[in-house]
Amino acid sequence: MKAYEINEFGIDNLTLAERETPAPKESEVLVKFHAASLNYRDLMMVKGLYNPRLKTPLVPFSDGAGEIVEIGEQVTKFKVGDRVTPIFMQGWIDGAIDNSKARTALGGDLDGCLREFGTFDESGLVCIPDHFSYEEGATLPCAAVTAYHALYCSGSLKPDDTVLLQGTGGVSIFALQLASVLGCRIIITSSSDEKLEKAKELGATDFINYKTTEDWDKKVLELTEKRGVDHVVEVGGAGTMAKSVNSVKVGGHIAVIGILTNNGDFNPTSILMKSVRMQGIFVGSRQMFEDMNRVFCQHTHLKPVIDKTFEFGEVKDALKYMESGSHFGKIVIKF
């Protein structure tokens, strides 16, 4: 089978290798992948910025979707032909995260999904919603589950809450969709008016171009009559943490989902003074994934937003496209 490998860091150093097709053990299934999707973590992993001590060779990309083509003798959860996607952390089934669960992430601790076939324990898979394609299913494991965890689990999101979203990448767009079905007020930022217009079509209610409105936290307070928002999905952009704390209400919730850039000399005093609840979100469990899929199945008009699809041989181009920051929603690789 064909598989991409990280042997040396750098997009142009990603290699396409031949590997033996694995055989499933007793409790495992063999998945034939049809699609994979990109996350910013994958780009950082390939470039050596996420874990410079990464053990190589490693198959990158945490997110993929495919069909089960063979099952082990003890498998009871799935059958041949089922459409599935592996969960981000193979060891995090339910409950709270711990160190051992955190060390089972695909595309980092374990080989990821940028390969034609992969074996997985039956406990580490979920079914793709019936109305989703393989390409749409491949977008779910990291970005969608992160957004669900941030708002529904950590945030206990309620109808009519006000949510602040930063940018229009995969997590932010999934958060927009998940908040919109509860009738929440959604304030979203972007450097592109064109992207803000697309966000409006998905249910966003208020829009801030942070290039033309540099003090966007002041604009958030203006929009909320100085109260602040109930929730912030903090993606870790340049200098965003201080502005997120300024934007959130007293006693509000900030879900920290990424560290895209250094936040500099952030003073945490305001977290204390405003009694802000700040929670780091490292994707989520299989239970969260299954609960989230029920939301998608209840609201069948919700479909993952795919910006652009690349072929299996165009992985380097897909990574460079993500690096450019031009995308709105998800970038997908079709096998």
C-alpha positions as CSV (number, residue, x, y, z in Angstrom):
1,M,0.0,0.0,0.0
2,K,1.0,3.6,-0.4
3,A,1.6,5.8,2.6
4,Y,3.1,9.2,3.2
5,E,5.9,9.4,5.8
6,I,7.6,12.1,7.7
7,N,11.3,11.1,7.6
8,E,12.7,14.7,7.6
9,F,10.8,17.8,8.6
10,G,9.5,20.1,5.9
11,I,6.6,20.0,3.5
12,D,8.8,19.2,0.5
13,N,10.5,16.4,2.5
14,L,7.3,14.5,2.9
15,T,7.8,11.2,1.2
16,L,5.4,8.7,-0.5
17,A,6.5,5.2,0.6
18,E,5.4,1.6,-0.1
19,R,4.4,-0.3,3.0
20,E,2.9,-3.8,3.6
21,T,-0.9,-3.7,4.0
22,P,-1.5,-4.6,7.7
23,A,-3.6,-7.5,8.8
24,P,-6.1,-6.9,11.7
25,K,-5.6,-8.6,15.1
26,E,-8.5,-10.3,16.9
27,S,-10.2,-7.1,18.1
28,E,-9.1,-4.9,15.2
29,V,-10.5,-4.0,11.8
30,L,-8.8,-3.1,8.6
31,V,-9.9,0.3,7.1
32,K,-9.5,1.2,3.5
33,F,-9.2,5.0,3.6
34,H,-11.1,7.1,1.0
35,A,-10.4,10.6,2.4
36,A,-8.3,12.5,4.9
37,S,-8.5,16.1,6.1
38,L,-5.9,18.7,7.3
39,N,-5.7,20.4,10.6
40,Y,-3.2,23.1,11.6
41,R,-1.6,20.5,13.9
42,D,-0.8,18.3,10.9
43,L,1.0,21.2,9.2
44,M,3.0,21.9,12.4
45,M,3.8,18.2,12.7
46,V,5.2,18.0,9.1
47,K,7.2,21.2,9.6
48,G,8.7,20.0,12.9
49,L,7.1,22.8,14.9
50,Y,4.7,20.6,17.0
51,N,7.2,18.0,18.3
52,P,10.8,18.5,17.2
53,R,11.6,15.1,18.8
54,L,9.0,13.3,16.8
55,K,9.9,9.6,16.2
56,T,10.2,8.9,12.5
57,P,9.2,7.6,10.1
58,L,5.6,8.6,10.9
59,V,2.4,8.6,8.8
60,P,0.9,12.1,9.4
61,F,-2.7,13.4,9.6
62,S,-5.0,12.5,12.5
63,D,-8.2,12.6,10.4
64,G,-9.4,10.2,7.9
65,A,-12.5,8.2,6.8
66,G,-13.0,4.9,5.0
67,E,-14.7,1.6,4.9
68,I,-14.1,-1.6,6.8
69,V,-12.8,-4.3,4.5
70,E,-11.8,-6.9,7.1
71,I,-12.5,-7.7,10.7
72,G,-10.7,-9.6,13.5
73,E,-12.3,-12.7,15.0
74,Q,-13.4,-11.0,18.2
75,V,-14.9,-7.8,16.6
76,T,-18.6,-7.3,17.5
77,K,-19.0,-3.5,17.1
78,F,-18.6,-3.3,13.3
79,K,-19.0,-5.4,10.1
80,V,-17.4,-5.3,6.7
81,G,-18.7,-2.4,4.7
82,D,-19.3,-0.1,7.6
83,R,-18.2,3.5,6.9
84,V,-16.0,4.7,9.8
85,T,-13.5,7.3,11.0
86,P,-10.8,6.7,13.6
87,I,-11.0,8.8,16.8
88,F,-8.2,11.3,17.3
89,M,-6.9,9.7,20.5
90,Q,-7.3,6.0,20.2
91,G,-7.2,5.5,24.0
92,W,-9.7,8.2,25.0
93,I,-13.0,6.4,25.0
94,D,-14.9,8.4,27.7
95,G,-14.4,10.2,31.0
96,A,-11.6,12.7,31.7
97,I,-8.4,12.9,29.8
98,D,-5.2,11.7,31.4
99,N,-1.6,11.3,30.4
100,S,-1.9,7.8,29.0
101,K,-4.9,8.7,26.9
102,A,-3.2,11.8,25.6
103,R,-0.3,9.8,24.3
104,T,-2.5,7.8,21.8
105,A,-3.1,10.6,19.2
106,L,-3.0,9.7,15.6
107,G,-0.5,11.4,13.3
108,G,1.8,12.1,16.3
109,D,2.1,9.3,18.9
110,L,0.7,6.8,16.4
111,D,0.7,6.5,12.6
112,G,-2.0,8.7,11.1
113,C,-4.5,8.4,8.2
114,L,-2.4,9.5,5.2
115,R,-2.2,5.9,3.9
116,E,-4.3,3.6,1.9
117,F,-5.1,1.1,4.7
118,G,-4.9,1.1,8.5
119,T,-5.7,-1.3,11.3
120,F,-7.5,0.0,14.4
121,D,-9.0,-1.5,17.5
122,E,-12.8,-1.5,17.2
123,S,-13.0,0.7,20.3
124,G,-11.1,3.5,18.4
125,L,-13.6,4.0,15.6
126,V,-17.0,5.7,15.1
127,C,-19.5,5.4,12.2
128,I,-19.8,8.3,9.8
129,P,-23.3,9.9,9.8
130,D,-25.3,8.3,6.9
131,H,-25.9,11.7,5.1
132,F,-22.1,12.5,5.1
133,S,-19.7,11.5,2.3
134,Y,-16.3,10.1,3.1
135,E,-14.8,13.5,2.4
136,E,-17.2,15.1,4.9
137,G,-16.7,12.3,7.5
138,A,-12.9,12.9,7.3
139,T,-13.3,16.4,8.6
140,L,-14.8,15.4,11.9
141,P,-12.3,13.7,14.3
142,C,-10.2,16.7,15.3
143,A,-11.9,20.0,14.4
144,A,-15.5,19.1,14.9
145,V,-15.0,17.2,18.1
146,T,-12.9,20.1,19.4
147,A,-15.6,22.6,18.7
148,Y,-18.3,20.3,20.3
149,H,-16.1,19.8,23.4
150,A,-15.4,23.5,23.7
151,L,-19.0,24.6,23.5
152,Y,-21.3,21.7,24.4
153,C,-19.2,20.0,27.1
154,S,-16.8,22.5,28.6
155,G,-19.1,25.5,27.9
156,S,-22.5,23.9,28.6
157,L,-23.8,26.1,25.7
158,K,-27.4,27.2,26.1
159,P,-29.8,28.8,23.6
160,D,-29.4,32.5,23.4
161,D,-25.8,32.5,24.7
162,T,-23.4,34.8,22.9
163,V,-20.3,33.2,21.4
164,L,-17.2,34.9,20.0
165,L,-15.3,32.9,17.3
166,Q,-11.9,33.8,16.0
167,G,-11.2,33.3,12.3
168,T,-12.8,30.9,9.8
169,G,-10.7,27.8,10.1
170,G,-12.1,24.3,10.7
171,V,-12.8,24.6,14.4
172,S,-14.3,28.0,14.2
173,I,-16.7,27.1,11.4
174,F,-17.8,23.9,13.2
175,A,-18.3,25.9,16.3
176,L,-20.4,28.4,14.3
177,Q,-22.6,25.6,13.0
178,L,-23.0,23.9,16.4
179,A,-23.9,27.2,18.1
180,S,-26.3,28.2,15.4
181,V,-28.6,25.2,15.9
182,L,-29.2,26.4,19.5
183,G,-30.1,29.9,18.3
184,C,-27.0,31.5,19.8
185,R,-25.8,35.0,19.0
186,I,-22.5,34.5,17.1
187,I,-19.8,37.2,16.7
188,I,-17.0,36.1,14.4
189,T,-13.7,37.8,13.4
190,S,-11.7,37.5,10.2
191,S,-9.3,39.5,8.1
192,S,-11.5,39.0,5.1
193,D,-14.9,40.6,4.4
194,E,-15.5,37.9,1.9
195,K,-15.1,35.2,4.5
196,L,-17.3,37.1,6.9
197,E,-20.0,37.1,4.3
198,K,-19.7,33.4,4.0
199,A,-20.0,33.1,7.8
200,K,-23.2,35.1,7.7
201,E,-24.7,32.5,5.4
202,L,-23.9,29.8,8.0
203,G,-25.7,31.7,10.8
204,A,-23.2,34.2,12.2
205,T,-24.9,37.4,13.4
206,D,-22.2,39.9,14.0
207,F,-18.9,40.4,12.1
208,I,-15.6,42.1,12.8
209,N,-12.7,42.5,10.4
210,Y,-9.7,42.5,12.7
211,K,-7.5,44.1,10.0
212,T,-9.7,47.2,9.8
213,T,-10.8,47.1,13.5
214,E,-7.6,46.3,15.3
215,D,-9.2,46.8,18.8
216,W,-11.8,44.1,18.1
217,D,-12.3,43.4,21.8
218,K,-13.6,47.0,22.2
219,K,-16.0,46.3,19.3
220,V,-17.2,43.1,21.0
221,L,-18.0,45.1,24.2
222,E,-19.8,47.7,22.1
223,L,-21.9,45.0,20.4
224,T,-22.8,43.4,23.8
225,E,-23.5,46.8,25.5
226,K,-20.3,46.3,27.6
227,R,-21.5,43.0,29.1
228,G,-19.1,40.8,27.1
229,V,-19.8,37.4,25.6
230,D,-20.6,34.2,27.4
231,H,-18.1,32.1,25.5
232,V,-14.9,32.6,23.5
233,V,-13.3,30.0,21.3
234,E,-9.7,31.0,21.5
235,V,-7.6,29.8,18.7
236,G,-4.3,31.3,19.9
237,G,-3.6,33.9,17.3
238,A,-1.2,36.8,17.7
239,G,-2.1,38.8,20.8
240,T,-5.6,37.3,21.0
241,M,-5.6,36.0,24.6
242,A,-5.7,39.4,26.3
243,K,-8.4,40.6,23.9
244,S,-10.4,37.4,24.5
245,V,-10.3,38.0,28.3
246,N,-11.4,41.6,27.6
247,S,-14.2,40.4,25.4
248,V,-15.7,37.8,27.8
249,K,-18.2,38.6,30.5
250,V,-17.5,38.5,34.2
251,G,-17.8,34.8,35.0
252,G,-17.6,33.8,31.3
253,H,-15.9,30.9,29.6
254,I,-12.9,30.8,27.3
255,A,-12.1,27.5,25.5
256,V,-8.4,27.5,24.5
257,I,-8.2,25.3,21.5
258,G,-4.8,26.1,20.0
259,I,-1.5,28.0,20.1
260,L,-1.1,29.3,16.6
261,T,1.3,32.0,17.6
262,N,3.1,33.4,20.7
263,N,0.8,35.5,22.9
264,G,3.7,37.6,24.2
265,D,3.5,39.1,27.7
266,F,0.0,38.3,28.6
267,N,-0.9,39.3,32.1
268,P,-3.3,36.8,33.7
269,T,-4.5,39.2,36.4
270,S,-7.7,40.0,34.4
271,I,-8.6,36.3,34.5
272,L,-8.7,36.5,38.3
273,M,-10.5,39.9,38.4
274,K,-13.2,38.8,36.0
275,S,-13.6,35.2,37.5
276,V,-13.1,33.9,34.0
277,R,-13.2,30.1,33.5
278,M,-10.5,29.2,31.0
279,Q,-10.4,25.6,29.8
280,G,-7.8,24.0,27.6
281,I,-9.5,21.8,24.9
282,F,-7.4,18.9,23.5
283,V,-9.9,17.5,21.0
284,G,-12.2,15.0,22.9
285,S,-13.2,11.4,23.6
286,R,-15.1,8.8,21.6
287,Q,-18.2,9.5,23.7
288,M,-18.1,13.2,22.7
289,F,-17.6,12.2,19.1
290,E,-20.7,9.9,19.2
291,D,-22.8,12.6,21.0
292,M,-21.7,15.2,18.5
293,N,-22.7,12.9,15.6
294,R,-26.2,12.7,17.1
295,V,-26.5,16.5,16.8
296,F,-25.5,16.3,13.1
297,C,-28.1,13.5,12.5
298,Q,-30.8,15.6,14.2
299,H,-30.0,18.6,12.1
300,T,-29.3,17.1,8.7
301,H,-29.0,20.6,7.1
302,L,-25.6,20.8,8.9
303,K,-22.8,19.6,6.7
304,P,-19.1,20.1,7.0
305,V,-17.8,23.1,5.1
306,I,-15.1,21.9,2.7
307,D,-13.1,24.7,1.1
308,K,-11.0,22.7,-1.3
309,T,-10.3,19.1,-2.1
310,F,-7.0,17.8,-3.3
311,E,-6.0,14.4,-4.8
312,F,-3.8,11.9,-2.9
313,G,-0.8,12.9,-5.0
314,E,-1.3,16.6,-4.2
315,V,-0.7,16.4,-0.4
316,K,2.2,18.9,-0.5
317,D,0.0,21.4,-2.4
318,A,-2.7,20.9,0.2
319,L,-0.3,21.6,3.1
320,K,1.0,24.7,1.3
321,Y,-2.6,25.9,0.8
322,M,-3.3,25.5,4.5
323,E,0.0,27.4,5.2
324,S,-1.3,30.3,3.1
325,G,-4.3,30.7,5.4
326,S,-6.6,31.2,2.4
327,H,-9.1,28.4,3.4
328,F,-12.6,28.8,4.8
329,G,-13.5,25.6,6.7
330,K,-11.7,22.4,5.9
331,I,-9.2,21.2,3.4
332,V,-9.6,17.5,2.3
333,I,-7.5,14.9,0.5
334,K,-9.5,12.5,-1.7
335,F,-7.9,9.1,-2.2
